[in-house]
Amino acid sequence: MNQSYASVLQLTKMLKNLDGWLDKAVEQARKKSYDPERLLQARLAPDMFSLSRQIQSACDGVKFTAARLAGKDAPKHEDGELGMDVLRARIRSVLEFVSGFKEGDFEGAESRVIPLSFMPGKGLAGADYLNELNLPNTYFHFCMAYAILRHNGVELGKMDYLGGANFRDLYSSTQLS
């Protein structure tokens, strides 16, 4: 499987996991009688992004990975969003966008030069963009969103972070080929 396509599939899974974490956050707020919107301004340190900005950044990482590696335009989202409903709509919008990609869309992605808006006149080959910049950055924002929620008492565990896995029975009489 093409590495770019496989990465988009995994990032899509992580974005779905993030949406599930928000389900748990809203449920906890309901049980403990507080407004879940309060969580959106939470942060782990005064100089870091809030939960809402971590969610926005994770969404951007997913959509830009797919779009830039496939040579397509990504949808635009306003970053002024503050409400849980608007952020969750952004997650759904990005999921819908990336669901339209097929493996063939990423032909030549490894060598496609991706311009860097924060470094005018510079770019990275697609493989370097993916492995050296976008994947680490996007996973950082997923991790920070998870950590902020955990820090605020949302009951999440490692399997919530990882999501489902295709576990195999090691002692099955049927061998995978």
PABADO-576400 format. One line per 4 residues: number of its first residue (from 1); their letters; for each residue x, y, z of N, C-alpha, C, O, CB. Coordinates in nm, 3 decimals. Glycine has a CB too. Example, Ala and Ser with C-alpha at 12.3 -4.5 7.8 and 13.67 -1.06 7.14 Angstrom:
1> as> 1.319 -0.569 0.780 1.230 -0.450 0.780 1.320 -0.330 0.780 1.424 -0.332 0.846 1.131 -0.447 0.905 | 1.285 -0.225 0.708 1.367 -0.106 0.714 1.290 0.003 0.787 1.341 0.114 0.804 1.408 -0.060 0.572
//
This chain:
1> mnqs> 0.085 -0.118 0.000 0.000 0.000 0.000 0.089 0.124 0.000 0.192 0.128 0.068 -0.097 0.000 0.123 | 0.050 0.221 -0.075 0.120 0.349 -0.084 0.129 0.413 0.056 0.029 0.421 0.127 0.049 0.443 -0.184 | 0.249 0.459 0.094 0.269 0.515 0.229 0.182 0.638 0.254 0.129 0.654 0.364 0.415 0.552 0.248 | 0.167 0.724 0.155 0.085 0.843 0.172 -0.060 0.805 0.199 -0.123 0.859 0.290 0.095 0.934 0.048
5> yasv> -0.112 0.712 0.121 -0.249 0.667 0.138 -0.267 0.599 0.274 -0.364 0.624 0.345 -0.290 0.571 0.025 | -0.173 0.513 0.311 -0.180 0.445 0.441 -0.178 0.547 0.555 -0.248 0.529 0.654 -0.063 0.346 0.457 | -0.100 0.652 0.541 -0.094 0.756 0.645 -0.227 0.830 0.655 -0.272 0.861 0.766 0.019 0.855 0.615 | -0.289 0.858 0.542 -0.419 0.925 0.544 -0.523 0.835 0.611 -0.607 0.884 0.687 -0.464 0.962 0.400
9> lqlt> -0.519 0.706 0.583 -0.613 0.614 0.649 -0.593 0.615 0.800 -0.690 0.618 0.875 -0.595 0.471 0.594 | -0.468 0.612 0.845 -0.440 0.612 0.989 -0.480 0.745 1.053 -0.538 0.747 1.162 -0.291 0.583 1.015 | -0.451 0.855 0.988 -0.490 0.985 1.042 -0.642 0.999 1.047 -0.696 1.062 1.138 -0.430 1.099 0.958 | -0.710 0.941 0.950 -0.857 0.940 0.951 -0.907 0.865 1.074 -1.000 0.909 1.141 -0.913 0.877 0.821
13> kmlk> -0.846 0.752 1.101 -0.882 0.674 1.221 -0.860 0.758 1.347 -0.943 0.757 1.437 -0.800 0.543 1.228 | -0.749 0.829 1.354 -0.720 0.911 1.471 -0.823 1.024 1.486 -0.862 1.058 1.598 -0.579 0.970 1.462 | -0.866 1.081 1.375 -0.966 1.188 1.382 -1.099 1.132 1.433 -1.169 1.199 1.510 -0.984 1.254 1.244 | -1.133 1.012 1.392 -1.254 0.946 1.445 -1.237 0.919 1.595 -1.332 0.935 1.672 -1.284 0.814 1.369
17> nldg> -1.117 0.878 1.635 -1.091 0.857 1.778 -1.110 0.987 1.855 -1.172 0.987 1.962 -0.947 0.802 1.799 | -1.057 1.097 1.802 -1.072 1.228 1.867 -1.220 1.261 1.885 -1.260 1.311 1.991 -1.002 1.337 1.783 | -1.300 1.235 1.785 -1.443 1.261 1.798 -1.502 1.176 1.911 -1.590 1.222 1.984 -1.515 1.231 1.664 | -1.455 1.054 1.925 -1.499 0.968 2.035 -1.457 1.022 2.171 -1.532 1.011 2.269 -1.445 0.829 2.016
21> wldk> -1.337 1.081 2.178 -1.293 1.141 2.306 -1.387 1.255 2.344 -1.419 1.274 2.461 -1.145 1.192 2.295 | -1.430 1.330 2.244 -1.521 1.441 2.271 -1.657 1.389 2.316 -1.723 1.452 2.399 -1.537 1.529 2.146 | -1.700 1.275 2.263 -1.823 1.212 2.314 -1.809 1.186 2.463 -1.899 1.218 2.541 -1.853 1.078 2.239 | -1.696 1.130 2.502 -1.675 1.099 2.644 -1.666 1.227 2.728 -1.714 1.229 2.841 -1.547 1.017 2.661
25> aveq> -1.607 1.331 2.673 -1.597 1.457 2.746 -1.736 1.518 2.769 -1.765 1.565 2.879 -1.507 1.557 2.668 | -1.819 1.515 2.668 -1.954 1.569 2.681 -2.035 1.486 2.781 -2.108 1.541 2.863 -2.026 1.571 2.543 | -2.020 1.355 2.774 -2.091 1.267 2.868 -2.046 1.293 3.012 -2.128 1.298 3.103 -2.067 1.119 2.831 | -1.915 1.309 3.031 -1.865 1.337 3.166 -1.921 1.469 3.218 -1.963 1.479 3.333 -1.712 1.341 3.168
29> arkk> -1.922 1.570 3.133 -1.974 1.701 3.174 -2.121 1.689 3.212 -2.165 1.749 3.311 -1.957 1.805 3.059 | -2.197 1.611 3.136 -2.338 1.591 3.168 -2.353 1.524 3.306 -2.433 1.567 3.388 -2.407 1.506 3.059 | -2.274 1.419 3.329 -2.281 1.346 3.456 -2.242 1.434 3.575 -2.299 1.422 3.683 -2.192 1.222 3.452 | -2.144 1.521 3.554 -2.093 1.603 3.664 -2.153 1.743 3.665 -2.111 1.830 3.742 -1.942 1.613 3.655
33> sydp> -2.250 1.765 3.581 -2.327 1.890 3.577 -2.241 2.015 3.553 -2.249 2.112 3.628 -2.402 1.907 3.706 | -2.161 2.011 3.450 -2.092 2.132 3.407 -2.099 2.143 3.255 -2.128 2.045 3.186 -1.944 2.133 3.455 | -2.074 2.260 3.205 -2.082 2.288 3.062 -1.957 2.235 2.993 -1.847 2.280 3.026 -2.100 2.440 3.035 | -1.969 2.141 2.898 -1.852 2.087 2.830 -1.774 2.192 2.750 -1.658 2.171 2.717 -1.893 1.975 2.739
37> erll> -1.839 2.304 2.720 -1.771 2.412 2.647 -1.651 2.464 2.727 -1.555 2.515 2.669 -1.869 2.527 2.617 | -1.657 2.452 2.860 -1.545 2.497 2.945 -1.415 2.425 2.909 -1.307 2.483 2.919 -1.578 2.473 3.094 | -1.426 2.300 2.868 -1.307 2.223 2.834 -1.231 2.280 2.715 -1.109 2.264 2.705 -1.345 2.079 2.805 | -1.301 2.348 2.626 -1.239 2.395 2.502 -1.130 2.499 2.524 -1.044 2.515 2.438 -1.345 2.452 2.412
41> qarl> -1.133 2.569 2.636 -1.029 2.667 2.666 -0.918 2.610 2.754 -0.822 2.680 2.786 -1.091 2.788 2.733 | -0.932 2.483 2.793 -0.832 2.421 2.879 -0.701 2.402 2.803 -0.700 2.380 2.682 -0.883 2.285 2.932 | -0.592 2.410 2.877 -0.458 2.389 2.820 -0.370 2.333 2.930 -0.404 2.344 3.048 -0.397 2.522 2.761 | -0.258 2.272 2.893 -0.168 2.213 2.992 -0.066 2.313 3.045 -0.013 2.294 3.155 -0.096 2.095 2.932
45> apdm> -0.039 2.416 2.970 0.057 2.519 3.012 0.008 2.653 2.956 -0.059 2.655 2.853 0.203 2.486 2.962 | 0.040 2.762 3.021 -0.011 2.892 2.977 0.026 2.930 2.834 -0.048 3.003 2.768 0.040 2.998 3.068 | 0.139 2.880 2.784 0.183 2.920 2.650 0.150 2.819 2.541 0.202 2.829 2.429 0.330 2.945 2.652 | 0.065 2.723 2.570 0.030 2.625 2.468 -0.111 2.649 2.417 -0.189 2.723 2.478 0.043 2.482 2.523
49> fsls> -0.143 2.587 2.304 -0.276 2.598 2.247 -0.380 2.538 2.340 -0.352 2.443 2.414 -0.282 2.531 2.110 | -0.500 2.594 2.336 -0.614 2.539 2.409 -0.664 2.413 2.338 -0.622 2.382 2.226 -0.727 2.645 2.421 | -0.754 2.342 2.404 -0.813 2.222 2.343 -0.876 2.254 2.209 -0.858 2.179 2.113 -0.917 2.159 2.437 | -0.950 2.364 2.200 -1.015 2.396 2.072 -0.911 2.413 1.961 -0.933 2.367 1.849 -1.100 2.523 2.084
53> rqiq> -0.800 2.478 1.991 -0.696 2.498 1.889 -0.624 2.367 1.856 -0.582 2.347 1.742 -0.593 2.604 1.937 | -0.610 2.279 1.954 -0.550 2.147 1.928 -0.639 2.069 1.831 -0.589 2.003 1.739 -0.530 2.067 2.061 | -0.770 2.077 1.852 -0.864 2.008 1.762 -0.857 2.067 1.622 -0.852 1.993 1.524 -1.009 2.017 1.817 | -0.856 2.200 1.612 -0.844 2.265 1.482 -0.715 2.221 1.412 -0.716 2.191 1.292 -0.847 2.418 1.497
57> sacd> -0.606 2.218 1.485 -0.476 2.183 1.427 -0.471 2.037 1.384 -0.413 2.005 1.280 -0.365 2.211 1.527 | -0.531 1.949 1.462 -0.536 1.807 1.423 -0.617 1.792 1.294 -0.577 1.719 1.203 -0.597 1.720 1.536 | -0.730 1.861 1.286 -0.811 1.857 1.164 -0.731 1.909 1.044 -0.733 1.848 0.937 -0.939 1.941 1.182 | -0.662 2.020 1.064 -0.581 2.076 0.955 -0.473 1.978 0.911 -0.447 1.963 0.792 -0.518 2.208 0.998
61> gvkf> -0.409 1.913 1.007 -0.304 1.817 0.973 -0.357 1.705 0.886 -0.290 1.663 0.791 -0.243 1.760 1.099 | -0.475 1.656 0.917 -0.534 1.546 0.840 -0.570 1.592 0.699 -0.534 1.528 0.601 -0.659 1.491 0.912 | -0.642 1.705 0.690 -0.686 1.749 0.556 -0.568 1.791 0.469 -0.568 1.766 0.348 -0.786 1.865 0.569 | -0.467 1.857 0.529 -0.354 1.900 0.449 -0.265 1.784 0.407 -0.206 1.787 0.299 -0.271 2.002 0.526
65> taar> -0.256 1.681 0.489 -0.181 1.563 0.447 -0.241 1.507 0.319 -0.171 1.486 0.220 -0.181 1.454 0.558 | -0.371 1.484 0.321 -0.438 1.426 0.204 -0.429 1.520 0.084 -0.389 1.478 -0.024 -0.584 1.396 0.237 | -0.467 1.644 0.103 -0.474 1.737 -0.009 -0.338 1.763 -0.072 -0.323 1.753 -0.194 -0.535 1.867 0.037 | -0.241 1.796 0.009 -0.111 1.834 -0.047 -0.041 1.717 -0.113 0.022 1.733 -0.218 -0.022 1.892 0.062
69> lagk> -0.051 1.599 -0.053 0.016 1.484 -0.113 -0.053 1.438 -0.241 0.010 1.377 -0.327 0.021 1.370 -0.014 | -0.183 1.466 -0.253 -0.257 1.428 -0.373 -0.261 1.542 -0.476 -0.314 1.526 -0.585 -0.400 1.387 -0.336 | -0.203 1.657 -0.440 -0.201 1.771 -0.531 -0.338 1.835 -0.549 -0.371 1.883 -0.658 -0.148 1.728 -0.664 | -0.418 1.835 -0.443 -0.553 1.892 -0.449 -0.565 2.007 -0.349 -0.477 2.027 -0.266 -0.660 1.784 -0.420
73> dapk> -0.674 2.080 -0.359 -0.702 2.188 -0.265 -0.777 2.134 -0.144 -0.868 2.052 -0.158 -0.782 2.301 -0.333 | -0.739 2.181 -0.027 -0.807 2.142 0.097 -0.921 2.240 0.123 -0.914 2.356 0.083 -0.708 2.140 0.217 | -1.026 2.193 0.190 -1.133 2.287 0.227 -1.081 2.388 0.328 -0.989 2.360 0.405 -1.255 2.211 0.286 | -1.140 2.505 0.326 -1.101 2.610 0.421 -1.194 2.606 0.541 -1.315 2.586 0.528 -1.105 2.751 0.353
77> hedg> -1.136 2.626 0.658 -1.213 2.632 0.783 -1.168 2.756 0.859 -1.049 2.787 0.863 -1.194 2.503 0.869 | -1.262 2.824 0.917 -1.232 2.939 1.001 -1.177 2.890 1.134 -1.229 2.795 1.192 -1.358 3.029 1.022 | -1.073 2.955 1.183 -1.014 2.914 1.310 -1.073 2.986 1.429 -1.026 2.966 1.541 -0.866 2.937 1.307 | -1.173 3.067 1.410 -1.234 3.137 1.522 -1.338 3.054 1.596 -1.402 3.103 1.688 -1.297 3.263 1.473
81> elgm> -1.354 2.929 1.555 -1.455 2.843 1.616 -1.429 2.827 1.765 -1.316 2.809 1.808 -1.457 2.706 1.547 | -1.534 2.833 1.841 -1.518 2.814 1.985 -1.609 2.708 2.041 -1.578 2.649 2.145 -1.542 2.943 2.057 | -1.721 2.680 1.976 -1.817 2.586 2.032 -1.789 2.442 1.997 -1.732 2.412 1.892 -1.953 2.622 1.985 | -1.829 2.353 2.087 -1.811 2.210 2.067 -1.882 2.164 1.940 -1.826 2.085 1.864 -1.865 2.132 2.189
85> dvlr> -2.004 2.212 1.916 -2.078 2.170 1.797 -2.005 2.211 1.668 -2.001 2.134 1.572 -2.218 2.229 1.799 | -1.949 2.331 1.668 -1.879 2.379 1.549 -1.751 2.299 1.527 -1.718 2.264 1.414 -1.847 2.530 1.562 | -1.678 2.269 1.634 -1.555 2.190 1.621 -1.586 2.048 1.574 -1.513 1.992 1.492 -1.481 2.185 1.756 | -1.694 1.992 1.625 -1.731 1.856 1.582 -1.778 1.857 1.437 -1.758 1.759 1.365 -1.841 1.798 1.674
89> arir> -1.841 1.965 1.394 -1.878 1.978 1.253 -1.753 1.986 1.166 -1.750 1.933 1.055 -1.967 2.103 1.231 | -1.650 2.051 1.217 -1.522 2.058 1.144 -1.462 1.919 1.131 -1.413 1.883 1.024 -1.422 2.153 1.216 | -1.465 1.842 1.238 -1.415 1.704 1.232 -1.491 1.627 1.125 -1.430 1.559 1.042 -1.427 1.633 1.371 | -1.624 1.636 1.125 -1.705 1.564 1.026 -1.674 1.612 0.884 -1.669 1.531 0.791 -1.855 1.582 1.056
93> svle> -1.653 1.741 0.868 -1.620 1.797 0.736 -1.488 1.740 0.684 -1.478 1.703 0.567 -1.612 1.950 0.743 | -1.388 1.734 0.771 -1.259 1.680 0.730 -1.272 1.530 0.700 -1.216 1.482 0.601 -1.152 1.704 0.840 | -1.345 1.457 0.783 -1.365 1.315 0.757 -1.434 1.292 0.623 -1.397 1.202 0.548 -1.449 1.251 0.869 | -1.532 1.374 0.592 -1.600 1.362 0.463 -1.503 1.393 0.349 -1.502 1.322 0.248 -1.722 1.458 0.457
97> fvsg> -1.422 1.497 0.365 -1.324 1.533 0.262 -1.226 1.419 0.236 -1.205 1.381 0.121 -1.248 1.660 0.303 | -1.165 1.366 0.341 -1.062 1.263 0.320 -1.121 1.129 0.276 -1.050 1.047 0.220 -0.982 1.244 0.447 | -1.249 1.107 0.302 -1.310 0.980 0.260 -1.318 0.970 0.108 -1.336 0.860 0.054 -1.451 0.967 0.320 | -1.306 1.082 0.039 -1.312 1.081 -0.107 -1.182 1.043 -0.176 -1.179 1.030 -0.298 -1.354 1.214 -0.154
101> fkeg> -1.075 1.025 -0.100 -0.946 0.991 -0.160 -0.932 0.841 -0.178 -0.977 0.761 -0.095 -0.832 1.044 -0.074 | -0.870 0.804 -0.288 -0.838 0.664 -0.318 -0.686 0.651 -0.329 -0.616 0.751 -0.346 -0.909 0.617 -0.451 | -0.638 0.531 -0.320 -0.493 0.510 -0.324 -0.429 0.571 -0.449 -0.320 0.628 -0.442 -0.461 0.360 -0.317 | -0.496 0.561 -0.561 -0.442 0.615 -0.686 -0.423 0.766 -0.683 -0.344 0.819 -0.762 -0.532 0.580 -0.798
105> dfeg> -0.493 0.835 -0.595 -0.478 0.980 -0.585 -0.338 1.020 -0.537 -0.297 1.135 -0.553 -0.582 1.037 -0.489 | -0.266 0.926 -0.481 -0.135 0.956 -0.422 -0.018 0.909 -0.509 0.095 0.903 -0.462 -0.125 0.894 -0.285 | -0.046 0.875 -0.635 0.061 0.839 -0.728 0.159 0.955 -0.738 0.118 1.069 -0.764 0.002 0.802 -0.869 | 0.285 0.930 -0.719 0.388 1.033 -0.729 0.398 1.125 -0.610 0.475 1.221 -0.612 0.364 1.114 -0.848
109> aesr> 0.322 1.097 -0.504 0.320 1.186 -0.387 0.456 1.198 -0.320 0.491 1.305 -0.270 0.218 1.136 -0.286 | 0.534 1.090 -0.318 0.663 1.091 -0.248 0.758 1.195 -0.306 0.839 1.253 -0.233 0.727 0.954 -0.254 | 0.750 1.218 -0.436 0.843 1.312 -0.499 0.779 1.449 -0.530 0.849 1.542 -0.568 0.896 1.252 -0.627 | 0.648 1.460 -0.512 0.580 1.589 -0.535 0.637 1.690 -0.437 0.648 1.661 -0.318 0.424 1.576 -0.518
113> vipl> 0.673 1.809 -0.483 0.726 1.912 -0.394 0.609 1.988 -0.332 0.523 2.042 -0.401 0.822 2.009 -0.470 | 0.610 1.990 -0.199 0.504 2.056 -0.123 0.558 2.191 -0.077 0.651 2.195 0.004 0.456 1.968 -0.001 | 0.501 2.302 -0.126 0.547 2.435 -0.081 0.513 2.457 0.067 0.411 2.409 0.116 0.483 2.547 -0.168 | 0.600 2.528 0.136 0.580 2.557 0.277 0.543 2.704 0.294 0.624 2.792 0.268 0.708 2.522 0.360
117> sfmp> 0.421 2.729 0.336 0.372 2.867 0.346 0.449 2.948 0.450 0.460 3.070 0.438 0.223 2.867 0.381 | 0.502 2.881 0.551 0.577 2.951 0.656 0.724 2.971 0.619 0.799 3.033 0.695 0.567 2.875 0.788 | 0.765 2.920 0.504 0.901 2.940 0.453 0.893 2.972 0.304 0.917 2.885 0.221 0.991 2.813 0.478 | 0.858 3.096 0.271 0.840 3.133 0.130 0.961 3.093 0.045 1.076 3.117 0.082 0.816 3.283 0.117
121> gkgl> 0.930 3.031 -0.069 1.036 2.988 -0.160 1.094 2.852 -0.127 1.183 2.804 -0.197 1.145 3.089 -0.160 | 1.045 2.788 -0.022 1.096 2.657 0.019 0.986 2.553 0.011 0.867 2.586 0.018 1.155 2.662 0.162 | 1.026 2.428 -0.003 0.931 2.318 -0.005 1.000 2.190 0.037 1.122 2.187 0.058 0.869 2.302 -0.144 | 0.922 2.086 0.050 0.973 1.954 0.085 0.917 1.852 -0.013 0.804 1.865 -0.059 0.936 1.916 0.232
125> agad> 0.998 1.752 -0.046 0.945 1.640 -0.123 0.834 1.576 -0.040 0.841 1.578 0.083 1.058 1.535 -0.159 | 0.734 1.521 -0.105 0.619 1.464 -0.037 0.654 1.368 0.075 0.595 1.374 0.183 0.533 1.396 -0.134 | 0.750 1.278 0.051 0.789 1.181 0.155 0.847 1.253 0.276 0.819 1.214 0.390 0.892 1.080 0.100 | 0.927 1.357 0.253 0.984 1.433 0.365 0.877 1.516 0.435 0.876 1.526 0.558 1.097 1.525 0.315
129> ylne> 0.787 1.574 0.357 0.676 1.650 0.415 0.595 1.561 0.509 0.561 1.600 0.621 0.585 1.708 0.304 | 0.565 1.441 0.461 0.485 1.348 0.540 0.558 1.305 0.666 0.504 1.315 0.776 0.449 1.227 0.456 | 0.681 1.256 0.651 0.753 1.193 0.763 0.824 1.289 0.856 0.837 1.261 0.976 0.851 1.097 0.709 | 0.871 1.400 0.804 0.950 1.491 0.887 0.869 1.608 0.943 0.911 1.671 1.040 1.066 1.545 0.806
133> lnlp> 0.755 1.636 0.883 0.680 1.754 0.925 0.536 1.719 0.963 0.497 1.737 1.079 0.680 1.857 0.814 | 0.458 1.671 0.868 0.315 1.661 0.893 0.277 1.552 0.992 0.200 1.579 1.085 0.245 1.636 0.765 | 0.327 1.430 0.977 0.289 1.325 1.072 0.328 1.360 1.215 0.244 1.352 1.304 0.353 1.193 1.032 | 0.454 1.399 1.241 0.487 1.433 1.380 0.404 1.549 1.434 0.361 1.546 1.550 0.635 1.469 1.392
137> ntyf> 0.379 1.650 1.352 0.302 1.765 1.397 0.156 1.727 1.424 0.100 1.768 1.525 0.309 1.877 1.292 | 0.096 1.651 1.335 -0.044 1.614 1.354 -0.061 1.525 1.476 -0.154 1.544 1.554 -0.098 1.543 1.228 | 0.028 1.428 1.492 0.020 1.342 1.611 0.044 1.422 1.739 -0.014 1.391 1.843 0.121 1.228 1.601 | 0.128 1.523 1.733 0.148 1.611 1.849 0.014 1.670 1.892 -0.019 1.669 2.011 0.250 1.724 1.816
141> hfcm> -0.063 1.722 1.796 -0.190 1.785 1.830 -0.293 1.683 1.879 -0.373 1.714 1.968 -0.246 1.861 1.709 | -0.292 1.563 1.824 -0.379 1.458 1.878 -0.340 1.427 2.023 -0.426 1.417 2.110 -0.370 1.329 1.791 | -0.210 1.413 2.046 -0.162 1.382 2.182 -0.199 1.493 2.281 -0.241 1.464 2.393 -0.010 1.362 2.182 | -0.183 1.616 2.240 -0.214 1.727 2.331 -0.364 1.733 2.361 -0.402 1.759 2.475 -0.166 1.860 2.271
145> ayai> -0.448 1.710 2.261 -0.593 1.708 2.285 -0.626 1.597 2.385 -0.703 1.619 2.479 -0.672 1.688 2.152 | -0.570 1.480 2.364 -0.591 1.367 2.454 -0.544 1.403 2.596 -0.615 1.380 2.693 -0.517 1.240 2.403 | -0.424 1.460 2.607 -0.368 1.494 2.738 -0.451 1.601 2.809 -0.471 1.592 2.930 -0.223 1.542 2.722 | -0.499 1.700 2.737 -0.581 1.804 2.798 -0.710 1.742 2.853 -0.752 1.772 2.965 -0.614 1.917 2.696
149> lrhn> -0.772 1.656 2.775 -0.895 1.591 2.822 -0.867 1.504 2.945 -0.943 1.510 3.042 -0.956 1.505 2.710 | -0.760 1.425 2.940 -0.724 1.341 3.056 -0.695 1.427 3.179 -0.739 1.395 3.289 -0.602 1.253 3.024 | -0.621 1.535 3.158 -0.585 1.625 3.268 -0.710 1.684 3.334 -0.710 1.717 3.453 -0.494 1.738 3.217 | -0.815 1.697 3.255 -0.941 1.753 3.306 -1.040 1.644 3.349 -1.159 1.669 3.364 -1.005 1.841 3.200
153> gvel> -0.988 1.524 3.368 -1.067 1.418 3.428 -1.151 1.334 3.335 -1.227 1.249 3.381 -1.153 1.475 3.527 | -1.141 1.355 3.204 -1.217 1.272 3.112 -1.157 1.132 3.115 -1.036 1.115 3.102 -1.216 1.332 2.966 | -1.242 1.034 3.133 -1.196 0.896 3.149 -1.162 0.835 3.013 -1.247 0.776 2.946 -1.302 0.811 3.220 | -1.037 0.851 2.975 -0.985 0.797 2.850 -0.869 0.705 2.884 -0.794 0.730 2.978 -0.941 0.910 2.753
157> gkmd> -0.855 0.600 2.808 -0.742 0.509 2.825 -0.665 0.495 2.695 -0.699 0.556 2.594 -0.790 0.372 2.873 | -0.563 0.414 2.699 -0.478 0.396 2.582 -0.557 0.344 2.462 -0.533 0.387 2.349 -0.364 0.299 2.613 | -0.652 0.253 2.485 -0.729 0.201 2.371 -0.820 0.308 2.312 -0.853 0.300 2.193 -0.812 0.081 2.415 | -0.861 0.408 2.391 -0.935 0.521 2.334 -0.845 0.599 2.238 -0.889 0.645 2.133 -0.989 0.613 2.446
161> ylgg> -0.719 0.612 2.276 -0.624 0.682 2.190 -0.597 0.602 2.063 -0.604 0.655 1.952 -0.492 0.709 2.266 | -0.567 0.474 2.081 -0.530 0.390 1.967 -0.648 0.356 1.876 -0.633 0.341 1.755 -0.466 0.263 2.016 | -0.766 0.343 1.936 -0.882 0.296 1.860 -0.872 0.146 1.842 -0.786 0.081 1.901 -0.890 0.367 1.723 | -0.959 0.091 1.762 -0.959 -0.054 1.739 -0.835 -0.099 1.664 -0.770 -0.020 1.595 -1.084 -0.095 1.662
165> anfr> -0.806 -0.224 1.679 -0.693 -0.285 1.607 -0.739 -0.419 1.553 -0.830 -0.481 1.607 -0.567 -0.302 1.701 | -0.677 -0.463 1.447 -0.711 -0.590 1.384 -0.635 -0.704 1.450 -0.546 -0.764 1.391 -0.680 -0.586 1.233 | -0.672 -0.732 1.576 -0.604 -0.837 1.650 -0.633 -0.973 1.586 -0.742 -0.998 1.536 -0.648 -0.837 1.797 | -0.533 -1.059 1.589 -0.543 -1.195 1.535 -0.526 -1.295 1.647 -0.451 -1.271 1.742 -0.438 -1.219 1.424
169> dlys> -0.596 -1.405 1.636 -0.580 -1.514 1.732 -0.455 -1.592 1.694 -0.449 -1.652 1.588 -0.707 -1.607 1.734 | -0.355 -1.590 1.782 -0.228 -1.657 1.755 -0.242 -1.809 1.754 -0.158 -1.879 1.697 -0.125 -1.617 1.857 | -0.345 -1.858 1.816 -0.358 -2.003 1.831 -0.465 -2.061 1.741 -0.513 -2.172 1.762 -0.389 -2.038 1.974 | -0.503 -1.985 1.640 -0.603 -2.030 1.544 -0.541 -2.132 1.452 -0.422 -2.124 1.421 -0.661 -1.912 1.465
173> stql> -0.620 -2.227 1.407 -0.569 -2.327 1.312 -0.557 -2.269 1.173 -0.494 -2.329 1.086 -0.659 -2.450 1.310 | -0.618 -2.154 1.151 -0.610 -2.088 1.021 -0.493 -1.990 1.023 -0.487 -1.902 1.110 -0.744 -2.015 0.985 | -0.402 -2.005 0.930 -0.287 -1.915 0.920 -0.315 -1.808 0.816 -0.377 -1.834 0.713 -0.157 -1.994 0.884 | -0.269 -1.689 0.845 -0.282 -1.578 0.748 -0.169 -1.589 0.648 -0.056 -1.618 0.686 -0.280 -1.438 0.820
177> s> -0.199 -1.566 0.523 -0.093 -1.573 0.423 -0.052 -1.436 0.378 0.036 -1.422 0.294 -0.136 -1.655 0.304
//
